[in-house]
């Protein structure tokens, strides 16, 4: 499951969606073991957040071509 970190007082908290809690039998007060992995967005996921004069694929090809010159 992916969870978004939210400010909770002076701390940070994770919200377990209701459907996940129900399907796993998680109740208030349960202790859970959590493995933390940061999700790093791929260039494709970031492509919509910035407008380029050229497409992201064209920029990446141009960057890769520049490495061959060295």
C-alpha positions as CSV (number, residue, x, y, z in Angstrom):
1,X,0.0,0.0,0.0
2,X,1.2,3.5,-0.6
3,X,0.6,6.1,2.1
4,X,1.1,9.9,2.1
5,X,3.0,11.4,5.1
6,X,1.0,14.1,6.9
7,X,1.9,16.5,9.6
8,X,0.4,15.4,13.0
9,X,1.3,18.0,15.7
10,X,5.1,18.1,15.9
11,X,5.3,14.6,14.3
12,X,4.5,13.0,10.9
13,X,1.9,10.3,10.5
14,X,0.7,7.7,8.0
15,X,-2.9,7.0,7.3
16,X,-4.0,3.4,6.7
17,X,-7.0,3.6,4.3
18,X,-10.2,2.1,5.8
19,X,-10.5,-0.6,3.1
20,X,-6.9,-1.8,3.9
21,X,-7.7,-1.8,7.6
22,X,-10.8,-3.8,7.1
23,X,-9.2,-6.3,4.7
24,X,-6.3,-6.9,7.1
25,X,-8.3,-6.8,10.3
26,X,-6.4,-3.8,11.7
27,X,-8.0,-2.1,14.7
28,X,-7.4,1.0,16.7
29,X,-4.4,0.4,19.1
30,X,-2.9,-2.4,17.0
31,X,0.9,-2.4,16.6
32,X,2.1,-2.7,13.0
33,X,5.5,-3.4,11.6
34,X,6.1,-0.9,8.7
35,X,8.9,-1.1,6.1
36,X,9.7,2.4,4.9
37,X,10.7,2.8,1.2
38,X,10.6,6.3,-0.4
39,X,8.8,6.3,-3.7
40,X,10.9,8.2,-6.2
41,X,8.9,9.5,-9.1
42,X,10.1,8.4,-12.6
43,X,10.8,11.1,-15.2
44,X,7.5,10.1,-16.9
45,X,5.6,10.8,-13.7
46,X,7.3,14.2,-13.4
47,X,6.8,15.1,-17.1
48,X,3.4,16.7,-16.5
49,X,4.6,19.1,-13.8
50,X,7.0,21.2,-15.9
51,X,6.4,22.5,-19.4
52,X,9.3,22.1,-21.7
53,X,9.8,23.6,-25.1
54,X,10.7,20.1,-26.3
55,X,9.3,16.8,-25.1
56,X,10.9,15.0,-22.2
57,X,12.0,12.1,-24.5
58,X,13.7,14.6,-26.9
59,X,15.6,16.2,-24.0
60,X,16.7,12.8,-22.6
61,X,17.9,11.7,-26.0
62,X,19.9,15.0,-26.4
63,X,21.4,14.6,-22.9
64,X,22.4,11.0,-23.7
65,X,24.0,12.1,-27.0
66,X,26.1,14.7,-25.2
67,X,27.7,12.0,-23.1
68,X,29.1,10.3,-26.2
69,X,31.2,13.4,-27.0
70,X,33.5,13.0,-24.0
